[in-house]
Amino acid sequence: MTLKVVEWSTGTVGRHAIAGIDAHPELELVGVWVSDPAKVGRDAGRLAGLDRDLGVIATDDREALIELRPDAIVHTAMTDDRVAEAIADLTAFVAAGINVVSSGPVILQYPYGVLPDEMVEPIRDAAVAGGASLHVNGIDPGFANDVLPLSLTSLSQEIDEVRCLEIADYSTYYQPVVMGEIFGFGKPMDHQPMLLMPGVLSLAWGSVVRQIGAGLGLTFDEPLVERHERVAADRDYETVSVPIPEGAMAALHFEVVGQVDGVDRVVLEHYTRTHPEQCPDWPRPNEGDGCYRVVVTGEPTMTVEMSHHGRDGDHNVSGMIVTAMRLVNSVPAVVAADPGLVTALDMPLVTGRGLVGGA
């Protein structure tokens, strides 16, 4: 059975989601929502950067798209700076009986213990009442620090610590709001960016730590531990999102840690550069300029590194692709799931079924 899908946004992730939906043999693109008036009336194929029309015209009429009664919405709109509004959107979709896979807000990847029950229950109740499911995922938070590490732990005899790392150069990552306002790159070193306000790291990536903990049967000390270090630019740098003058914030290392009896047990860790030459003492990918690495320390100690790059060689572009495709390829499983909030712990094995060339 072909599932009818609406794509919600056509930005850095959404454009790849459109291409992915079009390529997926079990999915049919029936609608596209855009926020930019200049995109209204344009064909989805052109907005996705394809060299052909798909016969689906973009609109900013949300009610018209809901009235299509699609089987699912692939929601890739920016949520980092509009969390409450995004949650309201997702709640309305599932209440209308439409299944949703979304790249954010990432806090909903595994909200238990991160959000208070009075915030989680309305979303879950709306989904159950509507007979729909909501699954928030991607690559990070997402596959690189839920399915990948939890699968690796299935090979363990004893586990001392699970550590999930992103090691990346963000110089070609185009998200000006995220880079400048949320991370604080290019800002003075005495400026406190949103991400480093107390408790924000645990909101943004605490769901990762808590979901791994739930998968391993752990009860963490409260609150989660946050650690970070910032590095100033030793010269002027240019990125596709923001300029970084000498002396401004240019690199960031942070950890979100789940401890048991004061001992680190699950760690989410990022090493983020804005130029590959920065911080030579920090870990580097074994290949390319960006990777996800999982280290399970114990008996045995195991390390898995996942690097990626697009056909143009850029890892930030492929980062958008893998985020989009984790959502798109999850649509059939989410549609088949019981109504409610669906986390990685609830999902069956998701594969790229039907995507092999010539299949």
C-alpha positions as CSV (number, residue, x, y, z in Angstrom):
1,M,0.0,0.0,0.0
2,T,1.3,3.4,-0.9
3,L,1.2,6.0,1.9
4,K,0.3,9.6,1.2
5,V,2.8,12.0,2.6
6,V,2.9,15.8,3.1
7,E,6.4,17.4,3.5
8,W,6.4,20.3,6.0
9,S,9.1,22.8,4.9
10,T,11.7,22.9,2.1
11,G,14.8,24.1,3.9
12,T,18.1,22.5,4.5
13,V,16.5,19.2,5.6
14,G,13.2,19.5,3.9
15,R,14.5,19.7,0.4
16,H,16.3,16.3,0.9
17,A,13.1,14.8,2.4
18,I,11.2,15.7,-0.7
19,A,13.7,13.9,-2.9
20,G,13.6,11.0,-0.5
21,I,9.8,10.7,-0.5
22,D,9.8,10.8,-4.3
23,A,12.4,8.0,-4.4
24,H,10.6,5.8,-1.8
25,P,8.5,3.1,-3.5
26,E,6.0,3.0,-0.6
27,L,5.4,6.8,-0.3
28,E,3.6,9.3,-2.5
29,L,4.2,13.1,-2.0
30,V,0.8,14.8,-2.0
31,G,1.5,18.2,-0.5
32,V,4.2,20.6,0.6
33,W,4.0,23.4,3.1
34,V,6.3,26.4,3.0
35,S,6.7,29.5,5.2
36,D,8.4,31.7,2.6
37,P,5.8,33.5,0.4
38,A,8.3,33.4,-2.5
39,K,8.0,29.6,-2.5
40,V,4.2,29.5,-2.7
41,G,3.0,28.2,-6.0
42,R,6.4,26.6,-7.0
43,D,6.7,22.9,-7.8
44,A,8.1,20.7,-5.1
45,G,10.7,19.2,-7.4
46,R,12.2,22.6,-8.1
47,L,12.3,23.5,-4.4
48,A,14.1,20.2,-3.7
49,G,16.7,21.0,-6.3
50,L,15.6,18.3,-8.6
51,D,15.8,18.8,-12.4
52,R,12.1,18.1,-12.9
53,D,8.6,18.9,-11.7
54,L,6.9,16.5,-9.3
55,G,3.4,17.9,-10.0
56,V,3.0,19.0,-6.3
57,I,2.7,22.7,-5.7
58,A,3.9,24.3,-2.5
59,T,1.4,26.2,-0.3
60,D,1.3,28.0,3.0
61,D,-2.3,27.0,3.6
62,R,-1.9,24.6,6.5
63,E,-5.6,23.7,6.7
64,A,-5.7,22.7,3.0
65,L,-2.9,20.3,3.7
66,I,-4.5,18.8,6.8
67,E,-7.7,18.4,4.8
68,L,-5.8,16.2,2.4
69,R,-5.9,13.6,5.2
70,P,-2.4,12.3,4.4
71,D,-1.2,9.2,6.1
72,A,1.8,11.1,7.4
73,I,3.5,14.4,7.6
74,V,7.3,14.6,7.4
75,H,8.0,17.7,9.5
76,T,11.4,19.3,9.0
77,A,10.6,22.9,9.9
78,M,13.0,24.8,12.1
79,T,12.1,24.3,15.7
80,D,15.1,25.3,17.8
81,D,14.0,28.9,18.2
82,R,10.2,28.1,18.4
83,V,9.8,25.1,20.5
84,A,6.4,25.9,22.0
85,E,4.9,26.8,18.6
86,A,6.3,23.6,17.0
87,I,4.9,21.4,19.8
88,A,1.5,23.1,19.2
89,D,1.8,22.3,15.4
90,L,2.7,18.6,16.0
91,T,-0.1,18.2,18.6
92,A,-2.6,19.6,16.1
93,F,-1.4,17.2,13.4
94,V,-1.8,14.1,15.5
95,A,-5.1,15.3,16.9
96,A,-6.3,15.4,13.3
97,G,-5.4,11.8,12.9
98,I,-2.2,12.4,10.9
99,N,0.9,10.4,11.8
100,V,4.1,12.6,12.1
101,V,7.8,12.0,11.8
102,S,9.7,15.1,12.8
103,S,13.3,16.4,13.1
104,G,12.3,18.5,16.2
105,P,11.8,19.7,18.7
106,V,14.6,17.3,19.7
107,I,13.3,17.4,23.3
108,L,10.5,15.0,22.1
109,Q,12.9,12.4,20.9
110,Y,12.6,10.9,24.4
111,P,10.8,13.5,26.6
112,Y,10.4,11.3,29.7
113,G,12.4,12.8,32.6
114,V,13.2,15.8,30.4
115,L,9.8,17.5,30.2
116,P,7.3,17.5,33.0
117,D,4.4,15.1,32.7
118,E,1.9,18.0,32.3
119,M,3.7,19.0,29.0
120,V,4.1,15.4,27.7
121,E,0.5,14.2,28.4
122,P,-1.4,16.6,26.1
123,I,0.7,15.6,23.1
124,R,0.4,11.9,23.9
125,D,-3.3,12.2,24.7
126,A,-3.9,14.1,21.4
127,A,-2.1,11.4,19.5
128,V,-4.1,8.6,21.2
129,A,-7.4,10.4,20.6
130,G,-6.5,11.0,17.0
131,G,-5.4,7.5,16.4
132,A,-2.0,8.7,15.2
133,S,1.7,8.4,16.2
134,L,4.5,11.0,16.6
135,H,8.1,10.1,16.2
136,V,10.9,12.7,16.6
137,N,14.3,11.6,15.3
138,G,17.1,12.3,12.9
139,I,20.8,11.7,13.1
140,D,21.8,13.7,16.3
141,P,19.7,13.5,18.4
142,G,18.6,10.4,16.6
143,F,20.2,7.3,15.0
144,A,23.8,8.1,15.9
145,N,23.0,8.2,19.6
146,D,20.0,5.9,20.0
147,V,19.8,2.9,17.7
148,L,23.5,2.8,17.0
149,P,24.8,2.8,20.6
150,L,22.0,0.6,22.0
151,S,22.6,-2.0,19.2
152,L,26.3,-2.0,20.1
153,T,25.6,-2.7,23.7
154,S,23.9,-5.9,22.7
155,L,27.4,-7.3,22.2
156,S,28.5,-6.4,25.8
157,Q,29.2,-8.7,28.7
158,E,29.8,-5.8,31.1
159,I,29.4,-2.0,30.5
160,D,31.3,0.7,32.4
161,E,30.3,3.6,30.2
162,V,28.6,4.4,26.9
163,R,29.9,7.6,25.2
164,C,28.4,9.0,22.0
165,L,30.4,11.7,20.2
166,E,29.9,14.1,17.3
167,I,33.2,15.4,16.0
168,A,32.6,17.9,13.2
169,D,33.8,21.0,11.4
170,Y,30.7,23.3,11.1
171,S,32.2,25.8,8.7
172,T,29.9,24.6,5.8
173,Y,26.8,24.1,8.0
174,Y,24.2,26.6,6.9
175,Q,22.0,27.5,9.9
176,P,22.7,31.1,10.8
177,V,20.3,31.1,13.8
178,V,21.7,27.9,15.2
179,M,25.4,28.9,14.6
180,G,25.2,32.5,15.8
181,E,22.3,32.8,18.3
182,I,22.1,29.3,19.8
183,F,25.7,28.1,19.7
184,G,27.2,31.6,19.9
185,F,29.8,31.2,17.2
186,G,31.2,34.6,16.2
187,K,30.0,36.2,19.4
188,P,32.4,37.7,22.1
189,M,33.7,35.3,24.6
190,D,31.9,37.0,27.4
191,H,28.6,36.5,25.7
192,Q,26.5,33.6,27.0
193,P,24.8,31.8,24.1
194,M,21.4,30.2,24.6
195,L,22.9,26.7,24.4
196,L,25.1,27.3,27.4
197,M,22.6,28.7,29.7
198,P,22.2,26.4,32.7
199,G,20.0,23.4,31.9
200,V,19.7,24.0,28.2
201,L,22.2,21.4,27.2
202,S,20.2,18.9,29.2
203,L,17.0,20.0,27.5
204,A,18.6,19.7,24.0
205,W,20.5,16.4,24.5
206,G,19.2,15.1,27.8
207,S,16.7,13.0,25.8
208,V,19.7,11.1,24.3
209,V,21.2,10.3,27.6
210,R,17.9,9.4,29.2
211,Q,16.8,7.1,26.4
212,I,20.1,5.2,26.4
213,G,19.7,5.0,30.2
214,A,16.2,3.6,29.8
215,G,17.4,1.1,27.2
216,L,20.1,-0.1,29.7
217,G,17.8,-0.1,32.8
218,L,19.6,2.8,34.6
219,T,18.3,5.3,37.1
220,F,20.5,8.4,36.9
221,D,21.5,10.8,39.7
222,E,19.6,14.1,39.2
223,P,20.1,16.4,37.6
224,L,22.2,15.4,34.6
225,V,25.7,16.9,34.6
226,E,26.7,19.5,32.0
227,R,30.3,20.4,31.1
228,H,31.6,22.6,28.4
229,E,34.7,24.5,27.2
230,R,34.8,27.3,24.6
231,V,37.7,28.3,22.4
232,A,38.4,31.7,21.0
233,A,39.4,32.3,17.3
234,D,43.1,32.7,16.8
235,R,42.4,34.7,13.6
236,D,39.5,35.7,11.5
237,Y,37.4,32.9,10.1
238,E,34.5,32.7,7.6
239,T,31.7,30.2,7.7
240,V,28.7,29.9,5.4
241,S,26.5,30.9,8.4
242,V,28.4,33.6,10.3
243,P,31.7,35.4,10.3
244,I,34.0,34.7,13.2
245,P,36.4,37.5,14.0
246,E,39.7,36.9,15.9
247,G,39.0,36.6,19.6
248,A,35.3,35.6,19.2
249,M,34.0,32.1,20.0
250,A,35.1,29.7,17.4
251,A,34.9,26.2,18.8
252,L,32.9,24.4,21.5
253,H,33.2,21.1,23.4
254,F,30.4,20.0,25.6
255,E,29.1,17.0,27.5
256,V,25.8,15.9,28.9
257,V,26.3,13.2,31.4
258,G,24.1,10.6,33.1
259,Q,25.8,9.5,36.4
260,V,24.9,6.6,38.7
261,D,26.2,7.1,42.3
262,G,28.5,9.9,41.0
263,V,30.1,7.8,38.2
264,D,29.7,8.8,34.5
265,R,27.7,6.0,32.8
266,V,26.2,7.6,29.7
267,V,27.8,10.6,28.0
268,L,26.7,12.7,25.0
269,E,29.7,14.6,23.8
270,H,30.3,17.1,21.0
271,Y,33.5,18.6,19.6
272,T,32.5,21.4,17.2
273,R,35.0,23.3,15.2
274,T,34.3,26.1,12.7
275,H,37.5,25.4,10.8
276,P,39.4,22.1,10.5
277,E,42.7,23.6,11.7
278,Q,41.3,24.6,15.1
279,C,41.9,22.7,18.4
280,P,44.6,20.3,17.1
281,D,44.5,18.5,20.5
282,W,40.8,17.6,20.2
283,P,39.7,14.2,18.7
284,R,39.4,14.1,14.9
285,P,37.4,11.9,12.6
286,N,39.3,9.0,11.1
287,E,37.9,10.0,7.8
288,G,36.7,13.4,6.5
289,D,35.7,16.4,8.5
290,G,32.7,15.0,10.5
291,C,31.8,11.8,12.2
292,Y,29.7,10.1,14.9
293,R,31.6,7.9,17.2
294,V,30.3,5.5,19.9
295,V,32.6,4.1,22.6
296,V,31.3,1.4,24.9
297,T,33.8,0.9,27.6
298,G,33.7,-2.4,29.5
299,E,34.1,-6.1,28.6
300,P,34.8,-5.9,25.8
301,T,35.5,-2.2,25.0
302,M,34.2,-1.4,21.5
303,T,34.4,1.6,19.2
304,V,32.3,2.3,16.1
305,E,32.7,5.4,13.9
306,M,30.2,6.5,11.4
307,S,31.4,9.0,8.9
308,H,29.4,10.3,5.9
309,H,29.7,12.7,3.0
310,G,27.5,13.6,0.0
311,R,28.4,13.0,-3.6
312,D,29.8,16.5,-3.5
313,G,32.1,15.5,-0.7
314,D,30.6,17.7,2.0
315,H,29.7,16.1,5.3
316,N,27.3,18.9,6.4
317,V,25.2,18.4,3.3
318,S,25.1,14.7,3.9
319,G,24.2,15.4,7.5
320,M,21.0,17.0,6.3
321,I,20.4,14.0,4.0
322,V,20.8,11.4,6.7
323,T,18.6,13.4,9.0
324,A,15.9,13.6,6.3
325,M,16.2,10.0,5.3
326,R,16.0,8.6,8.9
327,L,12.6,10.3,9.0
328,V,11.4,9.4,5.5
329,N,12.4,5.7,5.9
330,S,10.7,5.6,9.3
331,V,7.3,6.6,7.9
332,P,5.9,3.1,7.2
333,A,6.9,1.9,10.7
334,V,5.4,5.0,12.4
335,V,2.1,4.7,10.5
336,A,1.9,1.1,11.6
337,A,2.8,1.9,15.3
338,D,0.3,2.1,18.1
339,P,-1.1,5.7,18.6
340,G,1.0,7.9,20.9
341,L,4.5,9.1,21.2
342,V,6.9,6.6,19.5
343,T,10.6,6.6,20.6
344,A,13.5,4.6,19.2
345,L,12.9,2.1,21.9
346,D,9.5,1.4,20.4
347,M,10.5,1.2,16.7
348,P,11.2,-2.0,14.7
349,L,14.2,-2.3,12.5
350,V,14.0,0.5,9.9
351,T,15.9,-0.1,6.6
352,G,16.3,1.5,3.2
353,R,13.9,-1.0,1.7
354,G,13.3,-0.3,-2.0
355,L,16.1,2.2,-2.4
356,V,18.7,0.0,-4.1
357,G,19.2,1.2,-7.6
358,G,17.1,-0.8,-10.1
359,A,15.1,-2.5,-7.4
